[in-house]
């Protein structure tokens, strides 16, 4: 049946319902909310702290053993990344010194005794025999090391990585330590210049001891790198992917020198032979320069050493006498006296001097090396015959002030700045300290000191049209990035005019002439087919017994150039206390002859006219 229709509401009731609104909601109280949030935050903080405390308790108690075992199974290790030492090369790129990878063999004899037990002696003997065969060491000494009561011994200082690997595979008790083996393929070649570098156990790298290896150590050594990794338990095995930090090593720079290996070898051999023939001390030396650039082409000492084995070096052998030992140059210094006279227009090469057998200077009497009465010498003859008296007469015309200035302009009493360690500046008495007799010594090369390199610089100035160029021995450096850097060329110094230099070169050719009774003191330096200019020198050494000049001990010197008309090479040498009557001129001849032949220097078409040295 149909449902009943809805019952209509009363109109008044509906009106009452619509017209009666709900009471408005009050906004929330901010203070109440803040308090509520604070209470919730405190509750959460307490919960977090409780969880952390619970975890800490679990770690320190329940999981402590497992975590301790895990930490023992790996540890953080710093691995030093070695930087390979740079090479030292000659002017053509031939290696004079370079490094190769090597290993040291070490072991723990106590561990061998413990692990091998009764079989340890036999095992040690077997190990010693294998190492001796591989390295050439004494087997008995190795057995003694292996059976000692020590925790660490070095069985071999330097072996190749292949040898180390083979021995380790056979004898697991052997451990290897990384080394860098410095190689000197020329042996003693230029050893006094190059020096040596040896393994520094504390720093675990090669360290320069002497020579350029020492003075250029920072440049050659580079900078080692570092890698921080995790390693496994009781092992040096690196856990893959565990690198925490890495800084790459910076390899050392290569050093290229101006030295010529072939010429260096020839000069060393010639000097050694001449020292032996004349009985000179091994502190003798010789230098060859490029006449125009002053590059050091060869620098030899009478005594040298093998940088591969310093145990064979005698005391004093490790130095470089060519720049570290000073001596009185003797008559080579007369070149400076003549330069001052000609430069200032005081004298000319053909001036004739009336030269007595001696001359008085203050309280001293200066004589020539040979007895003679009053003679007539040209100024060229005074230089070529090496007359002390004629030189002093000329110096007196020059005057002390001009002469002192000329010494300084030629660079005496100053380091050359060649770039070699231990270089001495030589000694020239300060002008204010000169006494009345000082000017009787300095013009003839006594009372002042030079090095062999400085003495070569005197002739280089004359050979180079009067311009002194400070010598250098480092040609360039090449960094790990392959960029070659050439040091700036030394600043040249104008000492005398080109005209004065040309006049001196001509005068110095008379020193080596021997014709028509006009013989110079250095005639033995002459090279057939070439015009040679040079100057001999003899200077008395001081006798330590009396503190006075010795009559038996002398420095014998020679400095010259080849060829005289267009000089390319300057050669200087000093013989320390050779037998009486010895000369350095033959040594110049030998070196100059080698250079002329090797470089195929053009032979002169005609010899220069014989210069007049002494009037009849």
PyMOL commands that set and color helices and strands:
alter all, ss='L'
color gray80, all
select helices_A, chain A and resi 11-19+30-60+64-73+109-135+139-146+161-170+191-194+211-215+217-221+261-278+310-312+321-324+330-343+379-385+388-398+400-409+431-433+438-440+442-444+452-463+498-512+523-525+564-566+585-598
alter helices_A, ss='H'
color red, helices_A
select strands_A, chain A and resi 74-81+88-89+95-107+153-159+175-183+196-200+205-210+225-232+245-247+254-257+281-290+296-301+352-355+358-361+364-367+375-378+467-468+474-478+484-485+493-494+514-515+518-519+532-543+548-562+569-576
alter strands_A, ss='S'
color yellow, strands_A
deselect
rebuild
show_as cartoon
